[in-house]
Every structure is written in structure tokens, then in C-alpha cells.
Amino acid sequence: MKDDINSLLTDNPDSLKWSENQVFWMGSALIFFNLVLMCSLSFYWMNPSFHQYISGKPL
């Protein structure tokens, strides 16, 4: 059991290489969700009907 855990916790960063495709999709997803969050927050603050739809209270 101890050997299995030690094999997972390696100090060699070369064994943890990411493919370029993986990095691209992770970065794209991060940017996409960040933009969705910023747009949603902007609509929530500036659009009274969207604010009322989300919160149930008028601005």
C-alpha cells in the first residue's frame, strides 16, 4: 500500500506531461466560463428584468 502511494507521489515532473490538446481545451473552457460569469453578472446588475428573473425582486 505504501509503495503504491509513493509511486503516485512522484517528484519527477517529466512523468506528468500534458498534451498540447489538453492544455488548449482546459484554457478554452476556463476563458469561456469566465466570460459567461462576467456577462451573467453584468446582466444581473444592469438589466432590471434579468435581475428580477434571477432574484425575484426588482432592482
Residue, then its C-alpha position, 0 to 999 in steps of 0.5 A: m500500500k505504501d509503495d503504491i502511494n509513493s509511486l503516485l507521489t512522484d517528484n519527477p515532473d517529466s512523468l506528468k506531461w500534458s498534451e498540447n490538446q489538453v492544455f488548449w481545451m482546459g484554457s478554452a473552457l476556463i476563458f469561456f466560463n469566465l466570460v459567461l460569469m462576467c456577462s451573467l453578472s453584468f446582466y444581473w446588475m444592469n438589466p432590471s428584468f434579468h435581475q428580477y428573473i434571477s432574484g425575484k425582486p426588482l432592482 
